[in-house]
Amino acid sequence: MKLEDEIKQKIFANEYSKTAINILYTYSYIYVNIQRFLKKYGLTPEQYNVLRILRGQYPEPCSINTIQERMLNKTSNASRLVDKLVAKNLVERQQNAADRRHVDVIISKPGFQLLANLDKPISELHRHIINLSESEARFLNQLLDKLRGG
């Protein structure tokens, strides 16, 4: 459905304004769909993001600062997210061997298993909500990278 119909606005200041609004609206559409899906597993999209960061770093642990730097949503509170994941037994905190003032975070076996169980359904969800051919998705990715100066 067209943006104009979705938000009931026919006129935009210019194509750049329309593009910015369209990207924000589309972000919300994607986020809400992912949020609904992950809720069934007791996760938020931000917690899922932390788990994926830790899986990518494994077997090396991550500091809270490293997690924060790699988060998709830079305004997320990585420390609070880690606390919630520790409570769910999906990650573990460890004292840093080199500096005992720092805490390292590593994904646990249950965290690995949960991600393994989610990989295929999340991939299918992405394919469903994106609703583009693979070549269209590739082209959109190129445009979005260009938009961010890449």
Residue, then its C-alpha position, 0 to 999 in steps of 0.5 A: m500500500k502507498l504511503e499516502d494511503e497509509i498515513k492519509q497524507k497526499i502532499f509532502a514538502n518534497e521527495y526527500s521529506k516523503t522518503a524520510i517519512n516513508i523510511l520511518y513508517t516502514y521501520s515501524y512496520i518492520y519493528v512491530n512485526i518482529q516485536r510481535f513474533l519475538k514476544k512469543y519467545g519472551l524476547t524484545p527485538e533489542q534483546y534478540n539483537v544482543l544475543r545475535i551480537l554475542r553469538g557473532q563474537y563467540p567464543e570471545p566475550c563482549s564488554i557492555n560497551t562493545i555490545q552498545e556500539r554494535m546495537l542497531n538501536k544506539t539508544s538502547n540500554a545495553s546494561r539493562l538488556v544484559d541484566k534481563l538476558v542474565a535473568k532468563n539464563l540466555v547470557e552469562r556475566q564474567q569478570n574480565a581476566a585482564d581487568r577485574r573492574h570490567v565485566d564480560v558478557i558471553i552467550s550461554k548454551p540456552g541462548f545459543q539454542l534459542l537463536a538456533n531455533l529462531d534462525k529459520p522462522i526469523s528468516e521466513l518472517h523477514r522474507h514475508i514482511i519485506n515482500l520484495s524479490e531478492s534482486e529488489a531487496r539487494f537494490l534496496n540495500q544498495l540504496l540504503d547504504k548510499l543514503r547513509g553515505g556508504 
